[in-house]
Amino acid sequence: MAATSTQNDIVKLVCQEPSCKKDFIVISAEKKFYEQKKLPLPDHCPACRHKQRMALRSERQLYKRTCDKCKESMLSVYPSDAPYVVYCHKCFWENIG
């Protein structure tokens, strides 16, 4: 990791992702945070770090099902055979209000 520092304590780095290699900076507040937590400065630019975080998330799938109250068709993250009571947006807000 090639790092250079300026007078404002901004560190200029180069992303270590082989397909990226973009320049990015770490501002003084971020640098202070990393130092307080005893963490190394990042090796990857913010976009590549975001991409890595998103790759770790489980993929969500939407299922067509009916609202358990009004029976309207809707999309849900729960399949119709899931053991949960699922309301559409309108019925949900009516139920908690």
Backbone atoms as SQL, in Angstrom:
CREATE TABLE atoms (id INTEGER PRIMARY KEY, chain TEXT, resi INTEGER, resn TEXT, atom TEXT, x REAL, y REAL, z REAL);
INSERT INTO atoms VALUES
  (1, 'A', 1, 'MET', 'N', 0.859, -1.163, 0.000),
  (2, 'A', 1, 'MET', 'CA', 0.000, 0.000, 0.000),
  (3, 'A', 1, 'MET', 'C', 0.901, 1.220, 0.000),
  (4, 'A', 2, 'ALA', 'N', 0.808, 2.016, -1.055),
  (5, 'A', 2, 'ALA', 'CA', 1.594, 3.241, -1.143),
  (6, 'A', 2, 'ALA', 'C', 0.788, 4.378, -0.546),
  (7, 'A', 3, 'ALA', 'N', 1.294, 4.959, 0.528),
  (8, 'A', 3, 'ALA', 'CA', 0.569, 6.037, 1.208),
  (9, 'A', 3, 'ALA', 'C', 1.429, 7.283, 1.233),
  (10, 'A', 4, 'THR', 'N', 0.804, 8.397, 0.957),
  (11, 'A', 4, 'THR', 'CA', 1.483, 9.679, 1.099),
  (12, 'A', 4, 'THR', 'C', 0.613, 10.571, 1.947),
  (13, 'A', 5, 'SER', 'N', 1.239, 11.466, 2.698),
  (14, 'A', 5, 'SER', 'CA', 0.511, 12.330, 3.609),
  (15, 'A', 5, 'SER', 'C', 0.685, 13.788, 3.186),
  (16, 'A', 6, 'THR', 'N', -0.347, 14.573, 3.361),
  (17, 'A', 6, 'THR', 'CA', -0.264, 15.999, 3.088),
  (18, 'A', 6, 'THR', 'C', -0.258, 16.762, 4.400),
  (19, 'A', 7, 'GLN', 'N', -0.149, 18.092, 4.315),
  (20, 'A', 7, 'GLN', 'CA', -0.097, 18.902, 5.529),
  (21, 'A', 7, 'GLN', 'C', -1.388, 18.835, 6.333),
  (22, 'A', 8, 'ASN', 'N', -2.534, 18.491, 5.745),
  (23, 'A', 8, 'ASN', 'CA', -3.808, 18.404, 6.461),
  (24, 'A', 8, 'ASN', 'C', -4.056, 17.015, 7.022),
  (25, 'A', 9, 'ASP', 'N', -3.043, 16.160, 6.997),
  (26, 'A', 9, 'ASP', 'CA', -3.150, 14.805, 7.503),
  (27, 'A', 9, 'ASP', 'C', -4.137, 13.961, 6.688),
  (28, 'A', 10, 'ILE', 'N', -4.243, 14.258, 5.402),
  (29, 'A', 10, 'ILE', 'CA', -5.038, 13.447, 4.476),
  (30, 'A', 10, 'ILE', 'C', -4.081, 12.460, 3.828),
  (31, 'A', 11, 'VAL', 'N', -4.456, 11.189, 3.851),
  (32, 'A', 11, 'VAL', 'CA', -3.593, 10.152, 3.295),
  (33, 'A', 11, 'VAL', 'C', -4.125, 9.765, 1.925),
  (34, 'A', 12, 'LYS', 'N', -3.243, 9.775, 0.937),
  (35, 'A', 12, 'LYS', 'CA', -3.614, 9.361, -0.412),
  (36, 'A', 12, 'LYS', 'C', -3.149, 7.931, -0.620),
  (37, 'A', 13, 'LEU', 'N', -4.081, 7.074, -1.042),
  (38, 'A', 13, 'LEU', 'CA', -3.795, 5.649, -1.224),
  (39, 'A', 13, 'LEU', 'C', -4.217, 5.195, -2.620),
  (40, 'A', 14, 'VAL', 'N', -3.768, 4.014, -2.996),
  (41, 'A', 14, 'VAL', 'CA', -4.156, 3.389, -4.258),
  (42, 'A', 14, 'VAL', 'C', -4.836, 2.068, -3.918),
  (43, 'A', 15, 'CYS', 'N', -6.001, 1.849, -4.499),
  (44, 'A', 15, 'CYS', 'CA', -6.757, 0.619, -4.262),
  (45, 'A', 15, 'CYS', 'C', -5.936, -0.593, -4.697),
  (46, 'A', 16, 'GLN', 'N', -5.914, -1.611, -3.860),
  (47, 'A', 16, 'GLN', 'CA', -5.133, -2.813, -4.132),
  (48, 'A', 16, 'GLN', 'C', -5.925, -3.884, -4.889),
  (49, 'A', 17, 'GLU', 'N', -7.184, -3.590, -5.221),
  (50, 'A', 17, 'GLU', 'CA', -7.986, -4.521, -6.033),
  (51, 'A', 17, 'GLU', 'C', -7.380, -4.525, -7.435),
  (52, 'A', 18, 'PRO', 'N', -6.941, -5.691, -7.940),
  (53, 'A', 18, 'PRO', 'CA', -6.271, -5.736, -9.248),
  (54, 'A', 18, 'PRO', 'C', -7.080, -5.119, -10.389),
  (55, 'A', 19, 'SER', 'N', -8.389, -5.228, -10.344),
  (56, 'A', 19, 'SER', 'CA', -9.202, -4.687, -11.436),
  (57, 'A', 19, 'SER', 'C', -9.552, -3.212, -11.237),
  (58, 'A', 20, 'CYS', 'N', -9.114, -2.604, -10.141),
  (59, 'A', 20, 'CYS', 'CA', -9.496, -1.218, -9.842),
  (60, 'A', 20, 'CYS', 'C', -8.295, -0.271, -9.913),
  (61, 'A', 21, 'LYS', 'N', -7.420, -0.338, -8.937),
  (62, 'A', 21, 'LYS', 'CA', -6.212, 0.497, -8.848),
  (63, 'A', 21, 'LYS', 'C', -6.492, 1.993, -8.820),
  (64, 'A', 22, 'LYS', 'N', -7.689, 2.405, -8.387),
  (65, 'A', 22, 'LYS', 'CA', -8.037, 3.829, -8.321),
  (66, 'A', 22, 'LYS', 'C', -7.389, 4.480, -7.101),
  (67, 'A', 23, 'ASP', 'N', -7.089, 5.768, -7.239),
  (68, 'A', 23, 'ASP', 'CA', -6.606, 6.545, -6.108),
  (69, 'A', 23, 'ASP', 'C', -7.786, 6.890, -5.207),
  (70, 'A', 24, 'PHE', 'N', -7.551, 6.894, -3.892),
  (71, 'A', 24, 'PHE', 'CA', -8.567, 7.348, -2.942),
  (72, 'A', 24, 'PHE', 'C', -7.865, 7.970, -1.752),
  (73, 'A', 25, 'ILE', 'N', -8.622, 8.716, -0.960),
  (74, 'A', 25, 'ILE', 'CA', -8.025, 9.385, 0.194),
  (75, 'A', 25, 'ILE', 'C', -8.674, 8.912, 1.485),
  (76, 'A', 26, 'VAL', 'N', -7.938, 9.051, 2.558),
  (77, 'A', 26, 'VAL', 'CA', -8.442, 8.826, 3.902),
  (78, 'A', 26, 'VAL', 'C', -8.284, 10.161, 4.605),
  (79, 'A', 27, 'ILE', 'N', -9.420, 10.777, 4.969),
  (80, 'A', 27, 'ILE', 'CA', -9.361, 12.092, 5.608),
  (81, 'A', 27, 'ILE', 'C', -8.888, 11.957, 7.053),
  (82, 'A', 28, 'SER', 'N', -8.539, 13.071, 7.650),
  (83, 'A', 28, 'SER', 'CA', -7.945, 13.045, 8.995),
  (84, 'A', 28, 'SER', 'C', -8.868, 12.402, 10.036),
  (85, 'A', 29, 'ALA', 'N', -10.177, 12.635, 9.954),
  (86, 'A', 29, 'ALA', 'CA', -11.109, 12.027, 10.915),
  (87, 'A', 29, 'ALA', 'C', -11.119, 10.501, 10.774),
  (88, 'A', 30, 'GLU', 'N', -11.084, 10.012, 9.539),
  (89, 'A', 30, 'GLU', 'CA', -11.039, 8.560, 9.319),
  (90, 'A', 30, 'GLU', 'C', -9.719, 7.985, 9.834),
  (91, 'A', 31, 'LYS', 'N', -8.630, 8.691, 9.549),
  (92, 'A', 31, 'LYS', 'CA', -7.303, 8.241, 9.994),
  (93, 'A', 31, 'LYS', 'C', -7.260, 8.156, 11.517),
  (94, 'A', 32, 'LYS', 'N', -7.832, 9.161, 12.172),
  (95, 'A', 32, 'LYS', 'CA', -7.870, 9.167, 13.633),
  (96, 'A', 32, 'LYS', 'C', -8.673, 7.969, 14.154),
  (97, 'A', 33, 'PHE', 'N', -9.819, 7.672, 13.505),
  (98, 'A', 33, 'PHE', 'CA', -10.636, 6.525, 13.893),
  (99, 'A', 33, 'PHE', 'C', -9.832, 5.233, 13.804),
  (100, 'A', 34, 'TYR', 'N', -9.154, 5.026, 12.660),
  (101, 'A', 34, 'TYR', 'CA', -8.356, 3.812, 12.475),
  (102, 'A', 34, 'TYR', 'C', -7.262, 3.705, 13.534),
  (103, 'A', 35, 'GLU', 'N', -6.630, 4.837, 13.853),
  (104, 'A', 35, 'GLU', 'CA', -5.574, 4.832, 14.871),
  (105, 'A', 35, 'GLU', 'C', -6.133, 4.504, 16.252),
  (106, 'A', 36, 'GLN', 'N', -7.289, 5.082, 16.594),
  (107, 'A', 36, 'GLN', 'CA', -7.907, 4.819, 17.899),
  (108, 'A', 36, 'GLN', 'C', -8.274, 3.346, 18.058),
  (109, 'A', 37, 'LYS', 'N', -8.755, 2.754, 16.998),
  (110, 'A', 37, 'LYS', 'CA', -9.168, 1.345, 17.032),
  (111, 'A', 37, 'LYS', 'C', -8.008, 0.392, 16.759),
  (112, 'A', 38, 'LYS', 'N', -6.823, 0.970, 16.539),
  (113, 'A', 38, 'LYS', 'CA', -5.619, 0.185, 16.232),
  (114, 'A', 38, 'LYS', 'C', -5.834, -0.702, 15.002),
  (115, 'A', 39, 'LEU', 'N', -6.425, -0.089, 13.967),
  (116, 'A', 39, 'LEU', 'CA', -6.686, -0.777, 12.707),
  (117, 'A', 39, 'LEU', 'C', -5.767, -0.232, 11.624),
  (118, 'A', 40, 'PRO', 'N', -5.399, -1.060, 10.662),
  (119, 'A', 40, 'PRO', 'CA', -4.597, -0.550, 9.540),
  (120, 'A', 40, 'PRO', 'C', -5.473, 0.294, 8.615),
  (121, 'A', 41, 'LEU', 'N', -4.834, 1.154, 7.848),
  (122, 'A', 41, 'LEU', 'CA', -5.576, 1.922, 6.852),
  (123, 'A', 41, 'LEU', 'C', -6.115, 0.950, 5.801),
  (124, 'A', 42, 'PRO', 'N', -7.219, 1.286, 5.165),
  (125, 'A', 42, 'PRO', 'CA', -7.812, 0.359, 4.189),
  (126, 'A', 42, 'PRO', 'C', -6.919, 0.140, 2.972),
  (127, 'A', 43, 'ASP', 'N', -6.989, -1.064, 2.423),
  (128, 'A', 43, 'ASP', 'CA', -6.237, -1.406, 1.215),
  (129, 'A', 43, 'ASP', 'C', -7.055, -1.158, -0.048),
  (130, 'A', 44, 'HIS', 'N', -8.377, -1.038, 0.133),
  (131, 'A', 44, 'HIS', 'CA', -9.264, -0.916, -1.022),
  (132, 'A', 44, 'HIS', 'C', -10.044, 0.390, -0.957),
  (133, 'A', 45, 'CYS', 'N', -10.401, 0.898, -2.124),
  (134, 'A', 45, 'CYS', 'CA', -11.174, 2.139, -2.203),
  (135, 'A', 45, 'CYS', 'C', -12.582, 1.907, -1.645),
  (136, 'A', 46, 'PRO', 'N', -13.311, 2.979, -1.319),
  (137, 'A', 46, 'PRO', 'CA', -14.657, 2.809, -0.764),
  (138, 'A', 46, 'PRO', 'C', -15.588, 1.973, -1.650),
  (139, 'A', 47, 'ALA', 'N', -15.511, 2.142, -2.959),
  (140, 'A', 47, 'ALA', 'CA', -16.395, 1.387, -3.863),
  (141, 'A', 47, 'ALA', 'C', -16.092, -0.113, -3.796),
  (142, 'A', 48, 'CYS', 'N', -14.823, -0.471, -3.756),
  (143, 'A', 48, 'CYS', 'CA', -14.457, -1.895, -3.685),
  (144, 'A', 48, 'CYS', 'C', -14.802, -2.477, -2.318),
  (145, 'A', 49, 'ARG', 'N', -14.649, -1.683, -1.243),
  (146, 'A', 49, 'ARG', 'CA', -15.031, -2.162, 0.089),
  (147, 'A', 49, 'ARG', 'C', -16.536, -2.396, 0.153),
  (148, 'A', 50, 'HIS', 'N', -17.309, -1.494, -0.464),
  (149, 'A', 50, 'HIS', 'CA', -18.772, -1.665, -0.496),
  (150, 'A', 50, 'HIS', 'C', -19.131, -2.938, -1.265),
  (151, 'A', 51, 'LYS', 'N', -18.475, -3.142, -2.387),
  (152, 'A', 51, 'LYS', 'CA', -18.726, -4.331, -3.207),
  (153, 'A', 51, 'LYS', 'C', -18.414, -5.604, -2.403),
  (154, 'A', 52, 'GLN', 'N', -17.326, -5.594, -1.635),
  (155, 'A', 52, 'GLN', 'CA', -16.967, -6.748, -0.806),
  (156, 'A', 52, 'GLN', 'C', -18.016, -6.997, 0.278),
  (157, 'A', 53, 'ARG', 'N', -18.513, -5.909, 0.914),
  (158, 'A', 53, 'ARG', 'CA', -19.543, -6.064, 1.957),
  (159, 'A', 53, 'ARG', 'C', -20.820, -6.639, 1.375),
  (160, 'A', 54, 'MET', 'N', -21.215, -6.158, 0.206),
  (161, 'A', 54, 'MET', 'CA', -22.447, -6.628, -0.422),
  (162, 'A', 54, 'MET', 'C', -22.328, -8.100, -0.829),
  (163, 'A', 55, 'ALA', 'N', -21.133, -8.538, -1.180),
  (164, 'A', 55, 'ALA', 'CA', -20.930, -9.936, -1.557),
  (165, 'A', 55, 'ALA', 'C', -21.111, -10.862, -0.349),
  (166, 'A', 56, 'LEU', 'N', -20.915, -10.342, 0.856),
  (167, 'A', 56, 'LEU', 'CA', -21.067, -11.148, 2.069),
  (168, 'A', 56, 'LEU', 'C', -22.518, -11.267, 2.532),
  (169, 'A', 57, 'ARG', 'N', -23.382, -10.380, 2.031),
  (170, 'A', 57, 'ARG', 'CA', -24.791, -10.415, 2.440),
  (171, 'A', 57, 'ARG', 'C', -25.499, -11.583, 1.771),
  (172, 'A', 58, 'SER', 'N', -26.469, -12.124, 2.467),
  (173, 'A', 58, 'SER', 'CA', -27.252, -13.184, 1.848),
  (174, 'A', 58, 'SER', 'C', -28.207, -12.563, 0.833),
  (175, 'A', 59, 'GLU', 'N', -28.379, -13.270, -0.247),
  (176, 'A', 59, 'GLU', 'CA', -29.240, -12.779, -1.321),
  (177, 'A', 59, 'GLU', 'C', -30.704, -12.880, -0.890),
  (178, 'A', 60, 'ARG', 'N', -31.444, -11.851, -1.176),
  (179, 'A', 60, 'ARG', 'CA', -32.867, -11.866, -0.833),
  (180, 'A', 60, 'ARG', 'C', -33.681, -12.202, -2.063),
  (181, 'A', 61, 'GLN', 'N', -34.695, -12.994, -1.836),
  (182, 'A', 61, 'GLN', 'CA', -35.581, -13.386, -2.920),
  (183, 'A', 61, 'GLN', 'C', -36.984, -12.926, -2.564),
  (184, 'A', 62, 'LEU', 'N', -37.713, -12.445, -3.545),
  (185, 'A', 62, 'LEU', 'CA', -39.087, -12.015, -3.319),
  (186, 'A', 62, 'LEU', 'C', -40.041, -13.097, -3.819),
  (187, 'A', 63, 'TYR', 'N', -41.110, -13.290, -3.062),
  (188, 'A', 63, 'TYR', 'CA', -42.111, -14.303, -3.399),
  (189, 'A', 63, 'TYR', 'C', -43.472, -13.641, -3.565),
  (190, 'A', 64, 'LYS', 'N', -44.239, -14.155, -4.514),
  (191, 'A', 64, 'LYS', 'CA', -45.627, -13.707, -4.649),
  (192, 'A', 64, 'LYS', 'C', -46.448, -14.459, -3.620),
  (193, 'A', 65, 'ARG', 'N', -47.220, -13.730, -2.861),
  (194, 'A', 65, 'ARG', 'CA', -48.120, -14.350, -1.890),
  (195, 'A', 65, 'ARG', 'C', -49.268, -13.402, -1.637),
  (196, 'A', 66, 'THR', 'N', -50.217, -13.817, -0.818),
  (197, 'A', 66, 'THR', 'CA', -51.358, -12.958, -0.527),
  (198, 'A', 66, 'THR', 'C', -51.256, -12.446, 0.907),
  (199, 'A', 67, 'CYS', 'N', -51.786, -11.269, 1.104),
  (200, 'A', 67, 'CYS', 'CA', -51.839, -10.671, 2.436),
  (201, 'A', 67, 'CYS', 'C', -52.718, -11.557, 3.313),
  (202, 'A', 68, 'ASP', 'N', -52.281, -11.819, 4.524),
  (203, 'A', 68, 'ASP', 'CA', -53.045, -12.692, 5.421),
  (204, 'A', 68, 'ASP', 'C', -54.278, -12.006, 5.998),
  (205, 'A', 69, 'LYS', 'N', -54.468, -10.726, 5.715),
  (206, 'A', 69, 'LYS', 'CA', -55.654, -10.038, 6.211),
  (207, 'A', 69, 'LYS', 'C', -56.634, -9.747, 5.070),
  (208, 'A', 70, 'CYS', 'N', -56.186, -8.999, 4.048),
  (209, 'A', 70, 'CYS', 'CA', -57.111, -8.578, 2.983),
  (210, 'A', 70, 'CYS', 'C', -57.063, -9.471, 1.745),
  (211, 'A', 71, 'LYS', 'N', -56.127, -10.415, 1.713),
  (212, 'A', 71, 'LYS', 'CA', -55.976, -11.388, 0.620),
  (213, 'A', 71, 'LYS', 'C', -55.551, -10.776, -0.710),
  (214, 'A', 72, 'GLU', 'N', -55.051, -9.548, -0.679),
  (215, 'A', 72, 'GLU', 'CA', -54.527, -8.925, -1.898),
  (216, 'A', 72, 'GLU', 'C', -53.180, -9.565, -2.250),
  (217, 'A', 73, 'SER', 'N', -52.865, -9.614, -3.541),
  (218, 'A', 73, 'SER', 'CA', -51.594, -10.147, -4.001),
  (219, 'A', 73, 'SER', 'C', -50.481, -9.152, -3.664),
  (220, 'A', 74, 'MET', 'N', -49.326, -9.666, -3.262),
  (221, 'A', 74, 'MET', 'CA', -48.206, -8.800, -2.889),
  (222, 'A', 74, 'MET', 'C', -46.902, -9.567, -3.019),
  (223, 'A', 75, 'LEU', 'N', -45.785, -8.862, -2.857),
  (224, 'A', 75, 'LEU', 'CA', -44.470, -9.477, -2.823),
  (225, 'A', 75, 'LEU', 'C', -43.973, -9.479, -1.385),
  (226, 'A', 76, 'SER', 'N', -43.301, -10.556, -1.014),
  (227, 'A', 76, 'SER', 'CA', -42.790, -10.679, 0.344),
  (228, 'A', 76, 'SER', 'C', -41.450, -11.405, 0.316),
  (229, 'A', 77, 'VAL', 'N', -40.647, -11.213, 1.342),
  (230, 'A', 77, 'VAL', 'CA', -39.407, -11.979, 1.464),
  (231, 'A', 77, 'VAL', 'C', -39.688, -13.360, 2.041),
  (232, 'A', 78, 'TYR', 'N', -40.937, -13.595, 2.467),
  (233, 'A', 78, 'TYR', 'CA', -41.334, -14.893, 3.006),
  (234, 'A', 78, 'TYR', 'C', -42.177, -15.649, 1.992),
  (235, 'A', 79, 'PRO', 'N', -41.850, -16.914, 1.713),
  (236, 'A', 79, 'PRO', 'CA', -42.673, -17.696, 0.797),
  (237, 'A', 79, 'PRO', 'C', -44.030, -18.007, 1.432),
  (238, 'A', 80, 'SER', 'N', -44.976, -18.431, 0.626),
  (239, 'A', 80, 'SER', 'CA', -46.333, -18.671, 1.130),
  (240, 'A', 80, 'SER', 'C', -46.395, -19.822, 2.138),
  (241, 'A', 81, 'ASP', 'N', -45.414, -20.705, 2.131),
  (242, 'A', 81, 'ASP', 'CA', -45.428, -21.799, 3.112),
  (243, 'A', 81, 'ASP', 'C', -44.663, -21.448, 4.401),
  (244, 'A', 82, 'ALA', 'N', -44.196, -20.198, 4.533),
  (245, 'A', 82, 'ALA', 'CA', -43.510, -19.776, 5.760),
  (246, 'A', 82, 'ALA', 'C', -44.525, -19.687, 6.902),
  (247, 'A', 83, 'PRO', 'N', -44.118, -19.989, 8.129),
  (248, 'A', 83, 'PRO', 'CA', -45.051, -20.026, 9.263),
  (249, 'A', 83, 'PRO', 'C', -45.375, -18.649, 9.851),
  (250, 'A', 84, 'TYR', 'N', -45.185, -17.591, 9.094),
  (251, 'A', 84, 'TYR', 'CA', -45.396, -16.236, 9.610),
  (252, 'A', 84, 'TYR', 'C', -46.670, -15.626, 9.058),
  (253, 'A', 85, 'VAL', 'N', -47.286, -14.774, 9.856),
  (254, 'A', 85, 'VAL', 'CA', -48.412, -13.976, 9.380),
  (255, 'A', 85, 'VAL', 'C', -47.803, -12.770, 8.677),
  (256, 'A', 86, 'VAL', 'N', -48.200, -12.561, 7.427),
  (257, 'A', 86, 'VAL', 'CA', -47.615, -11.481, 6.636),
  (258, 'A', 86, 'VAL', 'C', -48.732, -10.596, 6.103),
  (259, 'A', 87, 'TYR', 'N', -48.613, -9.301, 6.365),
  (260, 'A', 87, 'TYR', 'CA', -49.594, -8.317, 5.901),
  (261, 'A', 87, 'TYR', 'C', -49.011, -7.471, 4.784),
  (262, 'A', 88, 'CYS', 'N', -49.873, -6.978, 3.914),
  (263, 'A', 88, 'CYS', 'CA', -49.448, -5.995, 2.928),
  (264, 'A', 88, 'CYS', 'C', -49.150, -4.690, 3.670),
  (265, 'A', 89, 'HIS', 'N', -48.602, -3.752, 2.978),
  (266, 'A', 89, 'HIS', 'CA', -48.218, -2.472, 3.583),
  (267, 'A', 89, 'HIS', 'C', -49.411, -1.779, 4.246),
  (268, 'A', 90, 'LYS', 'N', -50.525, -1.725, 3.538),
  (269, 'A', 90, 'LYS', 'CA', -51.724, -1.043, 4.053),
  (270, 'A', 90, 'LYS', 'C', -52.254, -1.728, 5.317),
  (271, 'A', 91, 'CYS', 'N', -52.392, -3.041, 5.274),
  (272, 'A', 91, 'CYS', 'CA', -52.916, -3.770, 6.441),
  (273, 'A', 91, 'CYS', 'C', -51.950, -3.724, 7.621),
  (274, 'A', 92, 'PHE', 'N', -50.658, -3.730, 7.331),
  (275, 'A', 92, 'PHE', 'CA', -49.666, -3.640, 8.402),
  (276, 'A', 92, 'PHE', 'C', -49.856, -2.347, 9.182),
  (277, 'A', 93, 'TRP', 'N', -49.973, -1.218, 8.449),
  (278, 'A', 93, 'TRP', 'CA', -50.117, 0.071, 9.140),
  (279, 'A', 93, 'TRP', 'C', -51.458, 0.196, 9.829),
  (280, 'A', 94, 'GLU', 'N', -52.483, -0.418, 9.280),
  (281, 'A', 94, 'GLU', 'CA', -53.790, -0.407, 9.955),
  (282, 'A', 94, 'GLU', 'C', -53.737, -1.235, 11.256),
  (283, 'A', 95, 'ASN', 'N', -52.995, -2.313, 11.221),
  (284, 'A', 95, 'ASN', 'CA', -52.910, -3.224, 12.354),
  (285, 'A', 95, 'ASN', 'C', -52.107, -2.633, 13.518),
  (286, 'A', 96, 'ILE', 'N', -51.071, -1.832, 13.227),
  (287, 'A', 96, 'ILE', 'CA', -50.272, -1.278, 14.310),
  (288, 'A', 96, 'ILE', 'C', -50.772, 0.081, 14.783),
  (289, 'A', 97, 'GLY', 'N', -51.710, 0.662, 14.054),
  (290, 'A', 97, 'GLY', 'CA', -52.189, 2.017, 14.382),
  (291, 'A', 97, 'GLY', 'C', -53.210, 2.083, 15.447);
